[in-house]
Amino acid sequence: MKDKGRSIAEVSVRGVITKRLPRKLDVMEGENAVFCVETREALEGICWSRDGLQLRESPRTVLKSFGRTHLLVLVHVTRQDAGIIAFAVGESQTSSQLRVKCVKRDPPSAPVAAEMSLAESNAALLTWRPAPDAHLRPPGRYLLERREVAGGEWVQCLATDLPGRVRVLGDSVPREADYCFRLCAANEHGRSSPVEFPGSVHLAPAARLERGLRDVRVRDGEDARFSLELSAAVQGTWFLNGTRLGEEEEEEEEEGDAAGGRCSVQRRGTEHSLLIRGARLAESGAHVTFVSGSVRDSATLHVQGEQRPAERLREVSMGLPVLLECQVSPPDAPVRWLKDGEAVPLDDVIAVQAEGCVRRLLLRSAGPSDTGVYTCDAGDDAVSFVVTVTEAPVRIVGSNEDAPHAYMAGQRVELWCQLSRPEAPVHWYKDGEEVEEGENLVLEQEGTRCRLVLPCARPKDAGEFVCDAGGDSVFYTITVIVGSNEDAPHAYMSGQRVELWCQLSRPEAPVHWYKDGEEVEEGENLVLEQEGTRCRLVLPCARPQDTGEFVCDAGGDSVFYTITVAGGCSAQLWPSPPSPSVLSPSSRRLRARWRCWRGRA
């Protein structure tokens, strides 16, 4: 410049971010944190990050852009979300420090002024007041716990959101006992320390009779035990002929003064029992009574004289008669016949007889239901008989087990067995598993004969079938011939290789090969092979004398091959043979043979 002057200019570069993030953002734990940035124009390629790690869209991270406005929302923040939140686009960047404040979680304070009122019978009124600071840490509910005074653990019995009072009834406890109570306040952050109500209360649930007393029959000198069960565990009192017996003690026996110190009473939970040791004949007919509140039940003790050697064990087969006999004195003494403690019903099968001093019970045809202990009861004396009626085991008296059971696929298969008794239950099994009746397997039973029928044999039906009648079984091994080259043409020239084969349904099943009715022998000119389910007969070099009918016999079924081996000379034409006709329409298989005649050259 001519005047050698100097000019200074100030240059200001504006970024693309017009609204930046706050320097810091404080959010309470569990709330949503929202960050908003505005740019001069709608842009792409923006990036949100926390502590240098790029944030991506997720259920708790929401990234949105609306034109020039860009939002980041962190849903329900936790302390782990705190850090430096940054927004960047191109070379422009803005950041903010996210601080997460924790909510103070304090359980409520314990209630005060806990009192117990026992104005009502078999009930307790419990009252209290909320803690003085309940407005700062309000309780959501009050939890009441109980415990037996005799010991044990505290058990929660009530939860209520009504502060101030609660009424506890005897029906709310599981058993009769003295109980004490304590209370604590609780909210979602925990529970207060418990406060115990002073004193205790005797509570008893209302009981009803679940299982009553029954008459007991014992012999002279044996112990007699009476028992019953109530719906709740409460105390009770036993009486023998109107005389009160000793008090009950749970889980322990206590002898009373009655019956010469031979009686003991016991309570286990809801079950009460009375044991009379060494019952005497003179005590027969004694009345036993139990009383508990409104529950009252009675039973009678029957003592029989010592059993005499006349007792017998009788074991008879089903269908045979049984005669039980004993003598009484005097001749006109009345008796009762009992079976397992119940009176024997008289019908066409059971009859009683009296002849002088002899008393008889006759079972004309004994059955399994007649098994039991029969007693002739003459009041002060009795004699018993143990009768056991045995049922003859079911036997299999016949079957087609030994018949050949090889079948062509599609054939009908019938397995049967004859039982020694009609309608006896049997079970059929295949390869160790019980079969199920269906379209492809039919089970039949008529009288003493049982059948298993396969209407259309399939390869998978091959295997071992068993008919099980309980104590006896029969076995059937089924083989199904799947296929063969029986229908292929079997005309060969001398020297050709001949191969006959058939496919069985199960591997290694035994087969026999025959030629013109005689079993073949393996040798240099005839080879027999069996690999898995396939059986082969091979003629390595056919000869004219190999012409004939070959048969592969698998036991119950066979396939036939008619082999023709021609020599080296020319054939002479013969007039056409007449058409074949069916001579035996009942035959299952129809075979046609062609015979080749060799003329002279």
C-alpha positions as CSV (number, residue, x, y, z in Angstrom):
1,M,0.0,0.0,0.0
2,K,1.2,3.5,-0.7
3,D,0.7,4.8,2.9
4,K,2.0,1.5,4.2
5,G,-1.1,1.1,6.5
6,R,-2.4,-2.2,8.2
7,S,-6.0,-3.6,8.3
8,I,-7.3,-6.2,10.8
9,A,-10.6,-8.2,10.4
10,E,-12.4,-10.7,12.9
11,V,-13.7,-13.9,11.3
12,S,-16.5,-15.9,13.1
13,V,-17.4,-19.5,11.9
14,R,-20.9,-20.7,12.9
15,G,-21.4,-24.4,13.5
16,V,-24.5,-26.5,12.4
17,I,-25.8,-26.9,16.0
18,T,-28.1,-24.0,17.0
19,K,-29.5,-25.5,20.3
20,R,-27.0,-27.3,22.4
21,L,-27.3,-29.7,25.3
22,P,-27.3,-28.4,28.9
23,R,-24.1,-28.6,30.8
24,K,-25.6,-31.2,33.2
25,L,-29.0,-32.9,33.7
26,D,-30.2,-34.3,37.1
27,V,-32.9,-37.0,36.9
28,M,-34.5,-39.2,39.7
29,E,-33.9,-42.9,39.4
30,G,-36.8,-44.5,37.5
31,E,-37.7,-41.4,35.6
32,N,-37.1,-40.7,31.8
33,A,-34.1,-38.5,30.7
34,V,-34.8,-36.4,27.6
35,F,-32.0,-34.7,25.6
36,C,-32.9,-32.3,22.7
37,V,-30.6,-30.8,20.1
38,E,-31.5,-28.5,17.1
39,T,-29.4,-28.0,14.0
40,R,-29.6,-25.3,11.3
41,E,-31.0,-27.7,8.8
42,A,-32.1,-31.3,8.6
43,L,-29.0,-33.5,8.6
44,E,-28.1,-37.1,8.4
45,G,-25.2,-39.0,10.0
46,I,-25.9,-37.8,13.6
47,C,-24.5,-39.8,16.5
48,W,-25.5,-40.0,20.2
49,S,-23.0,-41.6,22.7
50,R,-22.5,-42.2,26.4
51,D,-19.0,-42.1,27.8
52,G,-17.7,-42.4,24.2
53,L,-19.8,-45.5,23.3
54,Q,-22.4,-45.0,20.6
55,L,-26.0,-45.5,21.6
56,R,-28.3,-47.6,19.5
57,E,-32.1,-47.9,19.5
58,S,-33.5,-50.3,22.1
59,P,-36.6,-50.6,24.3
60,R,-34.9,-48.3,26.9
61,T,-33.1,-46.0,24.4
62,V,-35.3,-44.0,22.0
63,L,-33.6,-42.1,19.1
64,K,-35.7,-39.7,17.0
65,S,-35.2,-36.9,14.5
66,F,-37.9,-34.5,13.3
67,G,-36.4,-32.3,10.6
68,R,-33.9,-30.0,12.5
69,T,-34.8,-31.4,15.9
70,H,-33.0,-34.5,17.3
71,L,-34.2,-36.3,20.5
72,L,-32.6,-38.9,22.8
73,V,-34.8,-40.5,25.5
74,L,-33.5,-42.8,28.2
75,V,-36.4,-44.7,29.7
76,H,-36.6,-45.4,33.4
77,V,-33.0,-44.5,34.1
78,T,-30.9,-46.3,36.6
79,R,-27.6,-45.4,38.3
80,Q,-25.8,-47.3,35.5
81,D,-27.1,-44.8,33.0
82,A,-25.2,-41.9,34.5
83,G,-22.3,-40.4,32.4
84,I,-21.4,-38.0,29.6
85,I,-24.1,-37.9,27.0
86,A,-22.8,-36.4,23.7
87,F,-24.4,-35.5,20.3
88,A,-22.2,-35.2,17.2
89,V,-22.7,-34.4,13.6
90,G,-19.8,-33.8,11.3
91,E,-17.2,-31.8,13.2
92,S,-19.8,-30.2,15.5
93,Q,-20.5,-31.7,19.0
94,T,-22.3,-30.9,22.2
95,S,-22.4,-32.9,25.5
96,S,-24.1,-33.0,28.9
97,Q,-23.4,-34.7,32.1
98,L,-26.3,-37.0,33.2
99,R,-26.6,-37.4,37.0
100,V,-29.1,-40.0,38.4
101,K,-30.3,-39.4,41.9
102,C,-31.4,-42.4,44.0
103,V,-34.8,-42.5,45.7
104,K,-34.5,-43.1,49.5
105,R,-36.2,-46.4,50.3
106,D,-37.0,-46.8,54.0
107,P,-39.4,-49.3,55.6
108,P,-42.0,-47.9,58.0
109,S,-41.5,-47.6,61.7
110,A,-43.0,-50.1,64.1
111,P,-46.6,-49.5,65.4
112,V,-47.1,-48.4,69.0
113,A,-49.5,-48.9,71.9
114,A,-50.1,-52.6,71.2
115,E,-52.8,-54.1,73.5
116,M,-54.8,-57.3,73.8
117,S,-58.4,-57.5,75.1
118,L,-59.8,-60.8,76.3
119,A,-63.4,-59.7,77.0
120,E,-64.9,-62.4,74.6
121,S,-64.6,-66.1,75.2
122,N,-62.4,-68.0,72.7
123,A,-61.4,-64.7,71.0
124,A,-58.9,-61.8,71.4
125,L,-59.2,-58.1,70.3
126,L,-55.8,-56.7,69.3
127,T,-55.4,-52.9,69.0
128,W,-52.5,-50.6,68.2
129,R,-51.6,-47.2,66.8
130,P,-49.5,-46.2,63.8
131,A,-45.9,-44.9,64.4
132,P,-45.7,-41.1,65.0
133,D,-43.7,-40.7,61.7
134,A,-46.2,-42.8,59.6
135,H,-46.8,-39.7,57.4
136,L,-43.1,-39.7,56.4
137,R,-42.8,-43.5,55.8
138,P,-46.4,-44.7,55.5
139,P,-47.1,-48.4,55.9
140,G,-48.9,-50.3,53.1
141,R,-50.2,-53.1,55.4
142,Y,-49.8,-54.6,58.8
143,L,-48.7,-58.2,59.3
144,L,-49.9,-60.2,62.3
145,E,-48.0,-63.3,63.5
146,R,-48.9,-65.9,66.1
147,R,-47.0,-68.5,68.2
148,E,-47.9,-71.1,70.8
149,V,-46.8,-70.1,74.3
150,A,-45.4,-73.6,74.8
151,G,-42.9,-72.9,72.0
152,G,-42.5,-73.0,68.3
153,E,-41.9,-70.6,65.4
154,W,-43.8,-67.4,64.6
155,V,-46.3,-67.9,61.8
156,Q,-48.0,-65.2,59.8
157,C,-51.8,-65.4,60.3
158,L,-53.1,-62.1,58.9
159,A,-52.3,-59.2,56.6
160,T,-54.5,-56.1,56.8
161,D,-54.4,-52.6,55.5
162,L,-56.8,-51.3,58.1
163,P,-54.8,-49.7,60.9
164,G,-55.9,-49.9,64.6
165,R,-57.5,-53.2,65.5
166,V,-58.2,-56.8,64.5
167,R,-60.3,-59.6,66.1
168,V,-58.8,-63.1,66.3
169,L,-61.2,-66.0,66.7
170,G,-60.7,-69.5,67.9
171,D,-61.6,-70.9,64.4
172,S,-58.6,-69.2,62.9
173,V,-56.0,-71.4,64.7
174,P,-55.2,-74.9,63.7
175,R,-55.3,-76.4,67.2
176,E,-56.3,-75.7,70.8
177,A,-53.5,-74.0,72.7
178,D,-52.4,-70.7,74.4
179,Y,-51.3,-68.2,71.8
180,C,-49.3,-64.9,71.8
181,F,-49.2,-62.4,69.0
182,R,-46.9,-59.7,67.5
183,L,-47.4,-57.1,64.8
184,C,-45.2,-55.3,62.2
185,A,-45.8,-52.6,59.6
186,A,-44.7,-53.2,56.0
187,N,-44.4,-51.4,52.7
188,E,-42.7,-52.0,49.3
189,H,-39.3,-51.2,50.9
190,G,-39.5,-53.7,53.8
191,R,-41.0,-54.2,57.2
192,S,-40.5,-52.7,60.6
193,S,-39.3,-54.5,63.7
194,P,-42.2,-56.4,65.3
195,V,-44.0,-55.3,68.4
196,E,-45.4,-58.0,70.7
197,F,-48.9,-57.8,72.3
198,P,-48.7,-58.3,76.1
199,G,-50.2,-61.5,77.5
200,S,-51.7,-64.6,75.8
201,V,-55.1,-66.0,75.0
202,H,-56.4,-69.6,75.0
203,L,-58.0,-70.4,71.6
204,A,-59.7,-73.5,70.3
205,P,-61.1,-74.2,66.9
206,A,-64.7,-75.5,66.6
207,A,-64.4,-79.2,66.0
208,R,-66.7,-81.7,64.3
209,L,-66.6,-85.5,64.1
210,E,-64.7,-86.7,61.0
211,R,-64.3,-90.4,61.9
212,G,-66.4,-91.8,64.8
213,L,-65.8,-94.6,67.3
214,R,-66.5,-98.2,66.4
215,D,-67.2,-101.3,68.5
216,V,-64.1,-103.2,69.3
217,R,-63.9,-107.1,69.6
218,V,-61.0,-108.6,71.3
219,R,-60.2,-111.9,73.1
220,D,-59.7,-112.2,76.8
221,G,-56.4,-110.7,77.7
222,E,-55.8,-108.7,74.5
223,D,-55.5,-104.9,74.3
224,A,-58.5,-103.0,73.1
225,R,-58.0,-99.6,71.2
226,F,-60.7,-97.1,70.5
227,S,-60.0,-94.1,68.2
228,L,-61.7,-91.2,66.5
229,E,-60.8,-88.2,64.5
230,L,-62.0,-84.6,64.7
231,S,-61.8,-81.8,62.2
232,A,-59.5,-79.7,64.5
233,A,-56.9,-80.4,67.1
234,V,-58.8,-79.8,70.4
235,Q,-58.8,-81.5,73.8
236,G,-61.4,-84.1,74.9
237,T,-62.4,-86.4,77.7
238,W,-62.9,-90.2,77.7
239,F,-65.4,-92.1,79.9
240,L,-65.6,-95.9,80.6
241,N,-69.1,-96.9,81.9
242,G,-69.6,-93.3,83.0
243,T,-66.3,-93.0,84.8
244,R,-63.9,-90.3,83.6
245,L,-60.5,-91.5,82.6
246,G,-57.1,-89.7,82.8
247,E,-56.5,-86.4,80.9
248,E,-55.1,-86.5,77.4
249,E,-51.6,-85.5,76.7
250,E,-50.5,-84.9,73.1
251,E,-47.9,-87.4,71.8
252,E,-47.5,-88.9,75.3
253,E,-49.5,-91.5,77.1
254,E,-50.9,-91.0,80.6
255,E,-52.4,-93.8,82.7
256,G,-55.7,-93.1,84.5
257,D,-57.1,-94.4,87.7
258,A,-60.0,-96.3,86.1
259,A,-60.0,-99.9,85.2
260,G,-57.1,-100.6,87.6
261,G,-54.7,-98.3,85.9
262,R,-55.0,-100.2,82.7
263,C,-56.4,-97.4,80.6
264,S,-54.4,-94.7,78.8
265,V,-55.6,-91.8,76.6
266,Q,-53.6,-90.1,73.9
267,R,-54.0,-87.3,71.3
268,R,-51.9,-87.0,68.1
269,G,-53.1,-83.9,66.2
270,T,-56.7,-84.4,65.4
271,E,-56.8,-88.1,66.4
272,H,-57.9,-89.2,69.9
273,S,-57.4,-92.7,71.2
274,L,-58.1,-94.8,74.3
275,L,-56.1,-98.0,75.0
276,I,-57.4,-100.6,77.5
277,R,-54.6,-103.0,78.3
278,G,-55.5,-106.7,78.8
279,A,-59.3,-106.5,78.4
280,R,-61.1,-108.9,80.7
281,L,-64.1,-111.1,79.9
282,A,-66.1,-109.4,82.7
283,E,-65.7,-106.1,80.8
284,S,-67.5,-107.3,77.8
285,G,-70.3,-104.9,77.0
286,A,-68.6,-101.9,78.6
287,H,-69.5,-98.5,77.0
288,V,-66.8,-96.1,76.0
289,T,-67.7,-92.4,75.5
290,F,-65.7,-89.4,74.2
291,V,-66.7,-85.8,74.8
292,S,-65.2,-82.6,73.4
293,G,-67.3,-79.5,73.4
294,S,-70.5,-80.2,71.4
295,V,-69.0,-83.5,70.1
296,R,-70.1,-86.7,71.8
297,D,-69.6,-90.3,70.5
298,S,-69.8,-93.8,72.0
299,A,-68.9,-97.4,71.3
300,T,-69.1,-100.9,73.0
301,L,-66.3,-103.2,74.0
302,H,-66.8,-106.9,73.2
303,V,-64.5,-109.4,74.9
304,Q,-64.5,-113.0,73.7
305,G,-63.3,-116.1,75.5
306,E,-59.9,-117.5,74.8
307,Q,-59.9,-119.2,71.4
308,R,-59.8,-122.9,71.6
309,P,-57.7,-125.3,69.4
310,A,-60.8,-125.8,67.2
311,E,-59.7,-122.9,65.1
312,R,-58.7,-124.1,61.7
313,L,-57.1,-122.8,58.5
314,R,-59.1,-123.8,55.5
315,E,-57.8,-123.5,51.9
316,V,-60.1,-124.7,49.2
317,S,-60.3,-124.3,45.4
318,M,-62.8,-122.1,43.8
319,G,-66.2,-123.8,43.2
320,L,-65.8,-126.4,46.0
321,P,-68.1,-126.5,49.1
322,V,-66.8,-125.3,52.5
323,L,-68.2,-126.7,55.8
324,L,-67.4,-125.0,59.1
325,E,-68.4,-126.7,62.3
326,C,-68.2,-126.1,66.0
327,Q,-69.9,-127.4,69.2
328,V,-71.7,-125.3,71.8
329,S,-73.1,-125.9,75.3
330,P,-76.0,-126.0,76.2
331,P,-77.5,-127.4,73.0
332,D,-80.0,-124.5,72.7
333,A,-77.3,-121.8,73.0
334,P,-77.8,-119.1,70.3
335,V,-74.8,-118.3,68.1
336,R,-74.0,-115.7,65.4
337,W,-71.9,-116.4,62.4
338,L,-69.6,-113.5,61.4
339,K,-67.3,-112.9,58.5
340,D,-64.5,-110.3,59.1
341,G,-66.6,-109.0,62.0
342,E,-69.8,-108.5,60.0
343,A,-72.9,-110.8,60.1
344,V,-72.9,-113.4,57.4
345,P,-75.8,-112.9,54.9
346,L,-77.8,-116.0,54.3
347,D,-78.7,-116.8,50.7
348,D,-78.7,-119.6,48.2
349,V,-74.9,-120.0,48.6
350,I,-74.5,-119.7,52.4
351,A,-76.6,-121.7,54.8
352,V,-76.4,-122.3,58.6
353,Q,-77.4,-125.5,60.4
354,A,-78.0,-126.4,64.0
355,E,-78.1,-130.1,65.2
356,G,-78.0,-130.7,68.9
357,C,-74.7,-129.1,70.1
358,V,-73.3,-128.8,66.6
359,R,-73.5,-125.5,64.7
360,R,-72.5,-125.5,61.0
361,L,-71.9,-122.9,58.3
362,L,-72.0,-124.2,54.7
363,L,-70.7,-122.4,51.6
364,R,-72.1,-124.5,48.8
365,S,-69.8,-123.1,46.1
366,A,-66.8,-121.0,47.3
367,G,-65.6,-118.0,45.4
368,P,-62.7,-115.6,45.8
369,S,-65.0,-113.1,47.6
370,D,-65.7,-115.8,50.3
371,T,-62.1,-115.6,51.6
372,G,-61.9,-114.2,55.1
373,V,-62.2,-115.0,58.9
374,Y,-65.4,-116.7,59.9
375,T,-66.4,-116.6,63.5
376,C,-69.0,-118.6,65.4
377,D,-69.9,-116.2,68.3
378,A,-71.8,-117.6,71.3
379,G,-71.6,-114.4,73.3
380,D,-68.9,-115.1,76.0
381,D,-67.1,-117.6,73.7
382,A,-66.2,-117.8,70.0
383,V,-64.2,-119.9,67.6
384,S,-62.8,-118.7,64.3
385,F,-61.9,-120.2,60.9
386,V,-59.5,-118.6,58.4
387,V,-60.9,-119.5,55.0
388,T,-58.8,-118.9,51.8
389,V,-60.4,-119.6,48.4
390,T,-57.8,-120.1,45.7
391,E,-58.6,-119.6,42.0
392,A,-57.1,-122.2,39.6
393,P,-54.5,-120.6,37.4
394,V,-55.4,-120.2,33.7
395,R,-53.6,-122.6,31.4
396,I,-53.2,-122.6,27.7
397,V,-54.4,-126.0,26.5
398,G,-53.9,-125.6,22.8
399,S,-52.6,-123.2,20.1
400,N,-51.2,-123.0,16.6
401,E,-47.8,-122.1,18.0
402,D,-46.1,-125.0,16.3
403,A,-47.7,-124.3,12.9
404,P,-45.4,-122.6,10.3
405,H,-45.9,-118.8,10.3
406,A,-44.3,-117.5,7.2
407,Y,-46.6,-115.5,5.0
408,M,-46.5,-113.5,1.8
409,A,-47.2,-109.7,2.1
410,G,-50.9,-109.2,2.0
411,Q,-51.9,-112.6,3.3
412,R,-54.2,-113.0,6.3
413,V,-52.5,-114.1,9.5
414,E,-54.4,-115.8,12.4
415,L,-52.8,-116.7,15.7
416,W,-55.0,-118.5,18.3
417,C,-54.8,-120.2,21.6
418,Q,-57.2,-122.3,23.7
419,L,-57.6,-121.5,27.4
420,S,-58.6,-123.7,30.3
421,R,-61.2,-121.3,31.5
422,P,-63.6,-119.2,29.4
423,E,-63.4,-115.4,29.3
424,A,-60.1,-115.4,31.2
425,P,-58.1,-112.2,30.6
426,V,-55.1,-112.5,28.2
427,H,-52.6,-110.0,26.8
428,W,-51.0,-110.1,23.4
429,Y,-47.4,-108.7,22.9
430,K,-45.2,-108.2,19.9
431,D,-41.5,-108.0,20.4
432,G,-42.0,-107.3,24.1
433,E,-44.6,-104.5,23.8
434,E,-48.4,-105.0,24.3
435,V,-50.2,-104.6,21.0
436,E,-53.0,-102.2,20.4
437,E,-56.2,-103.2,18.4
438,G,-56.8,-101.3,15.2
439,E,-57.6,-101.6,11.5
440,N,-54.5,-103.7,10.9
441,L,-54.7,-105.8,14.0
442,V,-57.9,-107.4,15.4
443,L,-58.2,-109.2,18.8
444,E,-61.0,-111.7,19.3
445,Q,-62.1,-113.8,22.3
446,E,-65.0,-116.3,22.2
447,G,-65.4,-118.6,25.2
448,T,-62.0,-120.3,25.7
449,R,-60.5,-119.3,22.3
450,C,-58.5,-116.2,21.8
451,R,-57.4,-114.9,18.4
452,L,-55.0,-112.3,17.0
453,V,-55.8,-111.6,13.3
454,L,-53.7,-109.5,10.9
455,P,-56.1,-109.0,7.9
456,C,-53.3,-108.0,5.5
457,A,-49.7,-109.0,6.6
458,R,-47.1,-106.2,6.2
459,P,-43.3,-106.5,6.4
460,K,-43.3,-104.6,9.7
461,D,-45.7,-107.3,11.1
462,A,-42.8,-109.8,11.2
463,G,-41.5,-110.6,14.7
464,E,-42.3,-112.5,17.8
465,F,-45.9,-112.5,19.1
466,V,-46.8,-113.7,22.6
467,C,-50.2,-114.6,24.1
468,D,-49.8,-114.2,27.9
469,A,-52.5,-115.7,30.1
470,G,-50.8,-114.8,33.4
471,G,-49.2,-118.0,34.4
472,D,-48.8,-119.4,30.9
473,S,-47.7,-118.1,27.5
474,V,-47.3,-119.2,23.9
475,F,-44.9,-117.8,21.3
476,Y,-45.3,-117.3,17.6
477,T,-42.5,-116.2,15.2
478,I,-44.0,-114.5,12.2
479,T,-42.1,-114.1,8.9
480,V,-43.4,-112.1,6.0
481,I,-42.0,-112.7,2.5
482,V,-41.6,-109.3,1.0
483,G,-40.7,-110.2,-2.6
484,S,-38.9,-112.5,-5.0
485,N,-38.0,-112.9,-8.7
486,E,-40.6,-115.7,-9.0
487,D,-42.5,-114.0,-11.8
488,A,-39.4,-113.2,-13.8
489,P,-38.7,-115.5,-16.9
490,H,-36.5,-118.4,-16.0
491,A,-35.5,-119.8,-19.4
492,Y,-31.7,-120.1,-19.8
493,M,-29.1,-121.4,-22.2
494,S,-26.7,-124.0,-21.1
495,G,-23.7,-122.3,-19.4
496,Q,-25.6,-119.2,-18.3
497,R,-25.6,-118.1,-14.6
498,V,-29.0,-118.6,-12.8
499,E,-29.9,-116.6,-9.7
500,L,-33.2,-117.2,-7.8
501,W,-33.9,-114.9,-4.8
502,C,-36.6,-114.0,-2.3
503,Q,-36.8,-111.1,0.2
504,L,-37.9,-112.0,3.8
505,S,-39.4,-109.6,6.3
506,R,-36.8,-110.3,9.0
507,P,-33.1,-111.1,8.7
508,E,-31.6,-114.6,9.2
509,A,-35.0,-116.3,9.0
510,P,-34.5,-120.1,8.2
511,V,-35.4,-121.2,4.7
512,H,-35.1,-124.4,2.7
513,W,-34.6,-124.8,-1.1
514,Y,-36.0,-127.7,-3.0
515,K,-35.8,-129.0,-6.6
516,D,-38.5,-131.2,-7.9
517,G,-39.6,-132.0,-4.3
518,E,-36.2,-132.9,-2.9
519,E,-34.1,-130.5,-0.8
520,V,-31.0,-129.4,-2.7
521,E,-27.4,-129.8,-1.5
522,E,-24.9,-127.1,-1.8
523,G,-21.9,-127.8,-4.0
524,E,-19.7,-126.6,-6.9
525,N,-22.7,-126.3,-9.2
526,L,-25.2,-124.9,-6.7
527,V,-24.5,-122.1,-4.2
528,L,-26.9,-121.0,-1.4
529,E,-26.5,-117.5,0.1
530,Q,-28.3,-115.5,2.7
531,E,-27.5,-111.9,3.5
532,G,-29.8,-110.1,6.0
533,T,-33.3,-110.5,4.6
534,R,-32.4,-111.7,1.1
535,C,-31.9,-115.5,0.3
536,R,-30.3,-116.6,-3.0
537,L,-29.9,-119.9,-4.9
538,V,-27.2,-119.5,-7.6
539,L,-26.3,-121.9,-10.5
540,P,-23.0,-120.6,-11.7
541,C,-23.1,-122.6,-14.9
542,A,-26.6,-123.9,-15.9
543,R,-26.8,-127.4,-17.4
544,P,-29.8,-129.1,-19.1
545,Q,-30.2,-131.4,-16.1
546,D,-30.9,-128.2,-13.9
547,T,-34.3,-127.9,-15.7
548,G,-37.1,-128.3,-13.2
549,E,-39.1,-126.7,-10.4
550,F,-37.2,-124.9,-7.6
551,V,-39.0,-123.9,-4.3
552,C,-37.9,-121.5,-1.6
553,D,-39.7,-122.6,1.6
554,A,-39.8,-120.2,4.5
555,G,-41.9,-122.4,6.8
556,G,-45.5,-121.4,6.2
557,D,-45.2,-119.9,2.7
558,S,-43.2,-120.7,-0.4
559,V,-42.3,-119.2,-3.8
560,F,-41.9,-121.4,-6.9
561,Y,-39.5,-121.0,-9.9
562,T,-39.8,-123.1,-13.0
563,I,-36.3,-123.3,-14.7
564,T,-35.7,-124.3,-18.3
565,V,-32.2,-124.8,-19.6
566,A,-31.9,-125.3,-23.3
567,G,-29.1,-127.2,-25.1
568,G,-27.1,-126.1,-28.2
569,C,-29.4,-127.7,-30.8
570,S,-32.1,-126.0,-32.9
571,A,-35.7,-126.2,-31.6
572,Q,-38.5,-127.9,-33.5
573,L,-41.8,-126.1,-33.7
574,W,-44.8,-128.1,-32.4
575,P,-48.4,-127.3,-32.7
576,S,-49.7,-124.8,-30.1
577,P,-50.9,-126.6,-27.0
578,P,-54.5,-126.3,-25.9
579,S,-55.5,-123.4,-23.6
580,P,-55.1,-124.1,-19.9
581,S,-58.2,-124.6,-17.8
582,V,-58.7,-124.2,-14.0
583,L,-59.3,-127.7,-12.5
584,S,-59.3,-126.7,-8.9
585,P,-60.9,-123.3,-8.2
586,S,-60.2,-123.5,-4.5
587,S,-56.4,-123.4,-4.9
588,R,-54.6,-120.3,-3.7
589,R,-51.8,-120.5,-6.4
590,L,-52.1,-121.3,-10.1
591,R,-48.9,-122.5,-11.8
592,A,-48.3,-123.0,-15.5
593,R,-45.4,-125.0,-16.8
594,W,-43.9,-124.8,-20.3
595,R,-42.0,-127.8,-21.5
596,C,-39.4,-127.4,-24.2
597,W,-39.0,-130.3,-26.6
598,R,-35.7,-130.6,-28.5
599,G,-36.0,-132.0,-32.0
600,R,-33.2,-133.5,-34.0
601,A,-31.2,-131.2,-36.2
